[in-house]
Amino acid sequence: MTVDPEQTSPGEGMTPLTEADRLVRKTAFVEILATGRPWDPASATDLGIPAASIRTAVDDLVEAGRVRTDEQGRVTAAAGLSTEPTAHHILVGFDPRWTNCAYDALGILGALGADGVIAARSPSTGAAIHVLFERVDRSARRRCCSSPISRVAAGRTRTGART
C-alpha cells in the first residue's frame, strides 16, 4: 500500500511545503505506519538529500505544526498518525496506530484504500465509536444495491436518477 499524505492542498494561511518538507513528512508517516514507533531523521540515509536539509525540514514542519517530535528529535506524529496514545486509532492488518483526530482516521483509511477499523471516542459523551471499513467488489455492489430500498438509501429514485 502506498499513501501520499500530500494529496490535499495546504489550508488557508499555511506555508507551502518545500520538496524536502514533503519527503521528510511522507517518510515519517510511512515509518510510523509501518512500525508504530517514532521516526529518527538521523537514520534517513537514503532520502537523497543532505542530513542538514532533513533536520531543517523537520524543524520547519514542527514550527508549522505539521509534525511533532520528542526530546530526542524523533518524529512522533506526521500526516495524522501519532505514536502517542490519543482517543482515536485505526487497525489496518497490524497493531493499532493512533491518529490525531477522527478525521485523520477516516482520511488515512480512505487514502490507504484498505479494510480496517476505526476506534474513537465521542468528544461530547466519551462513548466508544467503532467503524468497520471493507472494500467492496464493484460488480457485487451493483448486484446487491439495486433494490428499491438501497436506491432510496443512496438518494436515487426508482428510475436510478439521483435526487
C-alpha positions as CSV (number, residue, x, y, z in Angstrom):
1,M,0.0,0.0,0.0
2,T,1.3,3.4,-0.9
3,V,-0.1,6.6,0.7
4,D,0.7,10.2,-0.4
5,P,-0.3,12.3,2.6
6,E,0.4,15.4,0.5
7,Q,-2.6,15.0,-1.9
8,T,-4.6,17.7,-0.2
9,S,-3.7,21.3,-0.7
10,P,-2.5,23.3,2.3
11,G,-5.1,25.1,4.4
12,E,-5.5,28.8,4.2
13,G,-2.7,30.7,5.8
14,M,-0.4,27.7,5.9
15,T,3.1,27.9,4.5
16,P,3.5,25.7,1.4
17,L,5.8,22.7,1.9
18,T,9.2,22.5,0.2
19,E,10.2,19.3,-1.6
20,A,12.4,18.4,1.4
21,D,9.4,19.0,3.7
22,R,7.2,16.8,1.7
23,L,9.8,14.0,1.5
24,V,10.5,14.1,5.2
25,R,6.8,14.2,6.2
26,K,6.0,11.4,3.9
27,T,8.9,9.3,5.1
28,A,8.0,9.9,8.8
29,F,4.3,9.0,8.0
30,V,5.3,5.7,6.2
31,E,7.7,4.7,9.0
32,I,5.1,5.4,11.8
33,L,2.5,3.5,9.8
34,A,4.9,0.5,9.3
35,T,6.4,0.3,12.8
36,G,4.2,2.4,15.2
37,R,7.4,3.9,16.5
38,P,8.9,7.4,16.2
39,W,10.9,8.1,13.1
40,D,14.5,9.2,13.7
41,P,15.6,11.6,11.0
42,A,19.2,10.7,11.7
43,S,18.5,7.2,10.4
44,A,17.4,8.6,7.0
45,T,20.4,7.8,4.8
46,D,18.6,7.0,1.5
47,L,16.4,10.1,1.0
48,G,18.7,11.7,-1.5
49,I,19.1,15.0,0.4
50,P,21.8,16.1,2.9
51,A,21.3,15.3,6.6
52,A,21.3,19.1,7.3
53,S,18.3,19.6,4.9
54,I,16.5,16.7,6.6
55,R,16.9,18.3,10.1
56,T,15.9,21.7,8.7
57,A,12.8,20.2,7.2
58,V,11.9,18.6,10.5
59,D,12.4,21.9,12.3
60,D,10.3,23.7,9.7
61,L,7.5,21.1,9.9
62,V,7.5,21.3,13.7
63,E,7.3,25.1,13.6
64,A,4.4,24.9,11.1
65,G,2.6,22.4,13.4
66,R,2.7,19.7,10.7
67,V,4.8,17.2,12.7
68,R,5.6,16.6,16.4
69,T,8.8,15.4,17.8
70,D,10.0,14.0,21.1
71,E,13.0,15.1,23.3
72,Q,15.4,13.1,21.1
73,G,14.2,14.9,17.9
74,R,12.4,11.9,16.6
75,V,9.1,12.5,14.7
76,T,6.2,11.2,16.8
77,A,3.3,12.5,14.6
78,A,3.1,13.1,10.9
79,A,0.2,13.5,8.4
80,G,-2.4,12.5,11.1
81,L,-0.6,9.4,12.5
82,S,0.8,9.6,16.1
83,T,3.0,7.3,18.2
84,E,1.4,8.9,21.3
85,P,-1.9,7.5,22.6
86,T,-4.9,9.5,21.6
87,A,-8.7,9.0,21.7
88,H,-8.6,7.7,18.1
89,H,-6.9,4.8,16.4
90,I,-7.0,2.7,13.3
91,L,-6.5,-1.0,12.7
92,V,-5.3,-2.0,9.3
93,G,-3.9,-5.5,9.4
94,F,-1.3,-4.7,12.1
95,D,-1.2,-3.3,15.6
96,P,-3.3,-0.2,16.2
97,R,-2.0,3.1,15.0
98,W,-3.0,6.3,16.9
99,T,-4.4,9.2,14.9
100,N,-4.5,12.9,15.8
101,C,-8.3,13.0,15.3
102,A,-11.3,11.1,13.9
103,Y,-11.0,13.0,10.6
104,D,-7.4,11.7,10.3
105,A,-8.5,8.2,11.0
106,L,-11.1,8.4,8.2
107,G,-8.8,10.1,5.8
108,I,-5.9,7.6,6.3
109,L,-8.1,4.6,5.9
110,G,-9.6,6.1,2.8
111,A,-6.2,7.0,1.3
112,L,-4.9,3.5,2.0
113,G,-8.0,2.0,0.3
114,A,-7.8,-0.8,2.8
115,D,-10.0,-2.8,5.0
116,G,-9.8,-1.6,8.6
117,V,-11.4,-0.5,11.8
118,I,-11.6,3.0,13.4
119,A,-12.0,3.2,17.1
120,A,-12.7,6.6,18.6
121,R,-14.4,8.3,21.5
122,S,-17.2,10.8,21.2
123,P,-15.9,14.2,22.4
124,S,-19.2,15.1,23.9
125,T,-20.2,11.8,25.7
126,G,-17.0,9.8,25.7
127,A,-18.9,6.9,24.2
128,A,-16.9,4.4,22.2
129,I,-17.4,4.6,18.4
130,H,-16.2,1.8,16.1
131,V,-16.4,1.9,12.3
132,L,-15.6,-1.0,10.1
133,F,-14.3,-0.3,6.6
134,E,-14.4,-3.1,4.0
135,R,-13.5,-2.9,0.3
136,V,-16.4,-4.0,-1.9
137,D,-16.2,-5.7,-5.3
138,R,-17.8,-3.2,-7.6
139,S,-19.7,-5.9,-9.6
140,A,-21.1,-7.4,-6.3
141,R,-22.0,-3.9,-5.2
142,R,-24.1,-3.3,-8.4
143,R,-26.0,-6.6,-7.8
144,C,-26.6,-6.0,-4.1
145,C,-27.5,-2.4,-4.4
146,S,-30.3,-2.5,-7.0
147,S,-33.2,-3.0,-4.6
148,P,-35.7,-0.1,-4.1
149,I,-34.6,0.4,-0.5
150,S,-30.9,0.6,-1.4
151,R,-31.7,3.1,-4.2
152,V,-33.6,5.3,-1.8
153,A,-30.7,5.0,0.7
154,A,-28.3,6.1,-2.0
155,G,-30.5,9.1,-2.9
156,R,-31.8,7.6,-6.1
157,T,-35.4,7.4,-7.5
158,R,-36.9,4.3,-8.9
159,T,-35.5,5.2,-12.3
160,G,-32.0,5.4,-11.0
161,A,-31.6,9.1,-11.2
162,R,-30.1,10.9,-8.2
163,T,-32.5,13.0,-6.2
